[in-house]
Amino acid sequence: MKILALEFSSSERSVAIVQGRGPRPATESDSLSVHEVASTPTGASKDTSWKVAEVVESGALGANAIGMIEAVLCQAQVEREQIERLVVGLGPGSYNGIRLAIAVAQGWQLASGEEGIKLLGISSAECIAVQGQEEGLAGRVNVVIDAQRGEFYLAGYDLEAKAWNAVEPLRLVTLQEVQRRDSAGERFIGPDVAAQLRGGRRVFPRAATLGLLALGRNDFVAGEKLEPIYLRQTSFVKATPPRRLIP
């Protein structure tokens, strides 16, 4: 199985390919950082070894999606036609970044024809929690993501050495609640905001982790069904019609 994962929801964007163990790529990109790990994710067979090639791009500029995909395909020695699944981090986070990842997935599925690849969407908050676990965190943590307008996305997870559980669903909270919980000694992880909290640690959602999470999933969706996670009510205010001046 070969999975392409796109995670563009934060300021550290990444693309990864997860596949059965094979030969090590010969070179690395000079302009993009590339990582390889061998891992056995939760839900995968314990006698199966998986190889992950990952390309990471940081900074304020928009994601160089095509360049990152070409780089990771080269590193993994995989052709576009060999990709069987494509997984997207649905956020919450950068709306433009998430939309870009979804557009790439939709176009890829459309171009793949009747035998099209299977698409998955996974919460970036879940990805952050599992990434924290991969980085050695254990116990109760709160994933926190800036939602702008003085609000934050917050979800609670219980991390163990080989398992994790969601214990508080993703929701919008105020700055005051985050500060109160921080003062009470709770721990926070997330892309940017967490580093500003006393009990915070910066953890980015990574495409490699996203791809490994996809191994245990079969809730595939059509491209048009992929939507960013956005908890606010969408509201539109109809503009007042222009006044008509009668001469």
C-alpha positions, 0 to 999 in steps of 0.5 A: 500500500502507498499513501500520500498525506498532505498536512497544510493546516499550520505554519509548518507544512508537510507532505509524506508517503507511507509505504511497505518497507523498501530500498532507502532513497539515494539523495535528499532535497537541498531546499526541503528537509526530508525525514525517513522513519520506520514505524508500526502504527496502531491498527497496522499488523505488527509484522509489517514494517512501514517506510515513511518519506516526508518533506517539510516546509516552514515559513509564512509563505503559502505551501509549495504543494506541487514542489513538495509532492514531487520532492517526496515522490522522488525521495520515496521512489514512487510514481504518481500512478502508484499512490492508492490513498490520499489523506488530508489534514482537515484542520482546524487551522490555516483555512487557505492551507487546508483548502489547498490540500483539499483541492489537490486531493480532489484534482488527484482523484478526478485525474485518476479516473474510474479506478480513482484513489481513495480519499480520507480526511483526518482531524489535524487536532488528532494528528497533533495529539498522536504527534505529541505521543510520538515525541514522548508525551504521556498523560492528559494533554490539551491540543490548542489551535488559534481560531482568531477573534480571541478564540481557540480550538481545544480538544483533550487527549489521554496519551499512553505509550502505545495508545491514545484516547480523545477525552474532550471533544474539539470545541471553541473556547475563549482566551480566558478559559485557556488562561484559567486552565493554564494557571491550573497546571494543565498541559497544552500542545499545538502549532503556535499558541501552546508555546506561549503558555506556561504549560505549553509545548509546540507540536506541529501536525505532521504528514508522516503521522497523518499517513500512519493514522490513515493505515487503520482507517476505511472511512473513505469519502468522495472528493466533494465531501472533503471539508475543512473543520470549522466550528463557527456558524457560517453567517452572511449579512445581506447587503443593503440595496443601493438607494435609488435617486430619482431626479 
